[in-house]
């Protein structure tokens, strides 16, 4: 809030959250609490650790991957800016088809891509693991954020970064595409991420 119009420039986003297998290939370690296989989302990752993964991946590949901004994340989660309450649907009765939440997860993460994708072909944008984004967190940022490519506030009063999407333990209200949460950049938990890169 408040409701406002935002325009974002073209970008590519990973159709899945970064997996445990991908993390191990780049970082050589395994930080996840749920160690069930390479196709599960990596979690138990701090914002700082996500940034280190990105630095190493960019050196290996020569591609400029990064975390999405909140605006980019929400645009993608809403199937390209549609008025979707959850990623892929606005009907709570259909949510089980799109998201792992407290109602259907069995209290654990699940391999990426098992639920239906949203309208852009992106999986698990609601539920499974919370996703770090690039922005500092400011509850009031939307009251005066720019219309074009908002990058988030310059700082956060409590040094927190924004999180989006909810997790396997979240209730339906907490996996909405509009819900914003925050975390100290060094904290770990049900926290993962997905990557994007901008179109040149």
TORGUVO-116568 format. One line per 4 residues: number of its first residue (from 1); their letters; for each residue x negated, y negated, z negated of C-alpha. Coordinates in Angstrom, 2 decimals, decimal comma, padded with zeros to 5 digits. Layout:
BEGIN
NUM	a	X Y Z ~ ...;
This chain:
BEGIN
1	xxxx	000,00 000,00 000,00 ~ 000,88 -002,45 001,29 ~ 001,94 -000,98 004,63 ~ -000,22 -002,57 007,29;
5	xxxx	-001,41 -002,02 010,85 ~ -004,95 -000,73 011,46 ~ -006,78 -000,06 014,73 ~ -009,77 002,29 014,88;
9	xxxx	-012,28 002,76 017,69 ~ -012,67 006,13 019,43 ~ -014,38 008,93 017,52 ~ -014,71 012,71 017,42;
13	xxxx	-013,83 014,55 014,21 ~ -014,67 018,09 013,16 ~ -011,61 020,31 013,48 ~ -012,62 022,05 010,24;
17	xxxx	-014,11 021,04 006,92 ~ -017,85 021,76 006,77 ~ -018,20 025,44 005,86 ~ -020,43 027,28 003,43;
21	xxxx	-022,21 028,91 006,36 ~ -022,96 025,56 007,98 ~ -024,19 024,14 004,68 ~ -026,54 027,09 004,09;
25	xxxx	-027,98 026,79 007,61 ~ -028,88 023,14 007,09 ~ -029,64 022,96 003,37 ~ -030,87 026,48 002,57;
29	xxxx	-028,82 026,77 -000,63 ~ -025,29 027,66 -001,73 ~ -023,62 025,23 -004,16 ~ -020,00 026,41 -003,87;
33	xxxx	-018,03 027,74 -006,82 ~ -015,96 030,01 -004,53 ~ -018,70 032,09 -002,87 ~ -016,53 034,20 -000,62;
37	xxxx	-018,01 033,82 002,84 ~ -019,51 031,53 005,44 ~ -016,12 030,51 006,86 ~ -014,88 029,05 003,57;
41	xxxx	-015,17 025,28 003,09 ~ -018,25 024,23 001,16 ~ -017,20 022,64 -002,13 ~ -018,76 021,56 -005,38;
45	xxxx	-020,53 018,87 -003,33 ~ -021,25 015,34 -004,52 ~ -021,02 012,36 -002,16 ~ -024,81 012,01 -002,39;
49	xxxx	-025,30 015,66 -001,40 ~ -022,96 015,23 001,56 ~ -025,13 012,31 002,68 ~ -028,30 014,42 002,40;
53	xxxx	-026,67 017,16 004,50 ~ -025,79 014,57 007,14 ~ -029,34 013,18 007,20 ~ -030,83 016,65 007,69;
57	xxxx	-028,24 017,66 010,29 ~ -028,82 014,45 012,27 ~ -032,58 015,08 012,30 ~ -032,03 018,64 013,55;
61	xxxx	-029,47 017,78 016,22 ~ -030,20 014,21 017,28 ~ -026,49 013,42 016,89 ~ -025,37 010,60 014,61;
65	xxxx	-022,86 012,46 012,41 ~ -021,35 010,63 009,45 ~ -018,44 010,68 007,03 ~ -015,23 009,12 008,34;
69	xxxx	-013,98 005,84 006,95 ~ -010,68 006,02 005,09 ~ -008,96 004,42 008,08 ~ -010,42 006,98 010,50;
73	xxxx	-009,56 009,84 008,18 ~ -005,95 008,75 007,76 ~ -005,47 008,08 011,47 ~ -006,71 011,61 012,22;
77	xxxx	-004,74 013,23 009,39 ~ -001,56 011,60 010,70 ~ -002,00 013,26 014,11 ~ -003,16 010,03 015,70;
81	xxxx	-001,38 007,46 013,57 ~ 002,09 009,06 013,39 ~ 004,28 008,59 010,33 ~ 003,49 012,06 008,95;
85	xxxx	003,84 012,52 005,21 ~ 001,46 015,49 005,30 ~ -001,06 016,41 008,00 ~ 001,11 018,07 010,64;
89	xxxx	004,59 017,58 009,16 ~ 006,89 015,29 007,24 ~ 009,09 018,11 005,94 ~ 008,09 019,51 002,57;
93	xxxx	009,78 022,79 003,47 ~ 007,13 023,24 006,21 ~ 004,13 022,30 004,07 ~ 003,11 025,91 003,38;
97	xxxx	002,51 026,32 007,12 ~ -000,05 023,48 007,13 ~ -001,75 023,31 003,72 ~ -003,23 025,32 000,85;
101	xxxx	-001,81 023,82 -002,36 ~ -001,05 024,87 -005,92 ~ 002,04 026,70 -004,62 ~ 000,34 029,12 -002,19;
105	xxxx	-003,44 029,13 -002,72 ~ -003,70 031,77 -005,45 ~ -005,94 029,26 -007,30 ~ -008,80 029,38 -004,82;
109	xxxx	-010,02 028,00 -001,52 ~ -009,37 029,81 001,76 ~ -011,27 030,16 005,05 ~ -010,91 027,12 007,28;
113	xxxx	-008,38 027,19 010,09 ~ -005,88 029,71 008,70 ~ -002,97 027,27 008,50 ~ -001,40 025,39 011,39;
117	xxxx	-003,35 022,42 012,74 ~ -001,90 018,94 012,87 ~ -001,01 017,23 016,14 ~ -004,67 016,52 016,97;
121	xxxx	-005,73 020,14 016,42 ~ -007,37 019,41 013,03 ~ -007,07 021,99 010,26 ~ -006,80 021,60 006,47;
125	xxxx	-006,52 017,83 006,45 ~ -004,01 018,38 003,64 ~ -005,12 020,77 000,90 ~ -007,92 023,37 000,59;
129	xxxx	-010,63 020,95 -000,66 ~ -010,70 017,21 -001,28 ~ -012,73 015,40 001,37 ~ -015,26 012,66 000,69;
133	xxxx	-015,06 009,67 003,02 ~ -017,56 006,87 003,55 ~ -015,78 004,02 001,77 ~ -016,26 002,63 -001,69;
137	xxxx	-012,96 002,84 -003,56 ~ -010,93 -000,27 -004,30 ~ -007,27 000,12 -005,21 ~ -006,44 -003,32 -003,79;
141	xxxx	-008,53 -003,15 -000,61 ~ -005,52 -002,72 001,69 ~ -004,10 -006,07 000,58 ~ -006,76 -007,92 002,57;
145	xxxx	-008,59 -005,37 004,71 ~ -009,29 -006,26 008,35 ~ -007,03 -004,91 011,08 ~ -009,82 -003,55 013,30;
149	xxxx	-012,15 -000,75 012,12 ~ -011,99 -001,45 008,37 ~ -015,16 -000,18 006,68 ~ -013,96 -000,36 003,09;
153	xxxx	-014,96 -002,80 000,35 ~ -018,55 -003,88 -000,22 ~ -018,60 -002,30 -003,67 ~ -016,38 -000,56 -006,19;
157	xxxx	-015,86 -001,93 -009,70 ~ -016,55 001,54 -011,17 ~ -019,06 002,69 -008,51 ~ -016,61 005,25 -007,07;
161	xxxx	-016,14 006,54 -003,53 ~ -012,84 007,39 -001,87 ~ -011,49 010,95 -001,54 ~ -008,66 012,09 000,71;
165	xxxx	-006,48 015,10 001,42 ~ -006,04 016,93 -001,89 ~ -007,11 020,52 -002,59 ~ -005,98 024,06 -003,30;
169	xxxx	-005,00 023,02 -006,84 ~ -003,03 019,90 -005,82 ~ 000,73 019,52 -005,92 ~ 002,52 018,55 -002,71;
173	xxxx	002,61 014,85 -003,65 ~ -001,18 014,90 -003,98 ~ -001,91 016,23 -000,48 ~ -000,01 013,45 001,32;
177	xxxx	-001,83 011,69 004,14 ~ -001,41 008,34 002,38 ~ -002,72 009,40 -001,03 ~ -006,03 007,85 -002,10;
181	xxxx	-008,23 009,19 -004,88 ~ -011,70 008,33 -006,11 ~ -014,77 010,01 -007,52 ~ -018,15 008,92 -008,84;
185	xxxx	-020,67 009,75 -006,05 ~ -022,61 012,16 -008,27 ~ -019,57 014,19 -009,38 ~ -018,88 017,72 -008,10;
189	xxxx	-015,75 019,86 -008,11 ~ -013,06 020,72 -005,54 ~ -014,90 018,35 -003,22 ~ -016,04 018,94 000,34;
193	xxxx	-016,13 016,89 003,54 ~ -015,81 016,91 007,32 ~ -017,88 015,10 009,89 ~ -017,24 012,65 012,65;
197	xxxx	-019,28 010,79 015,21 ~ -018,36 007,69 017,14 ~ -017,87 007,60 020,89 ~ -020,74 005,59 022,44;
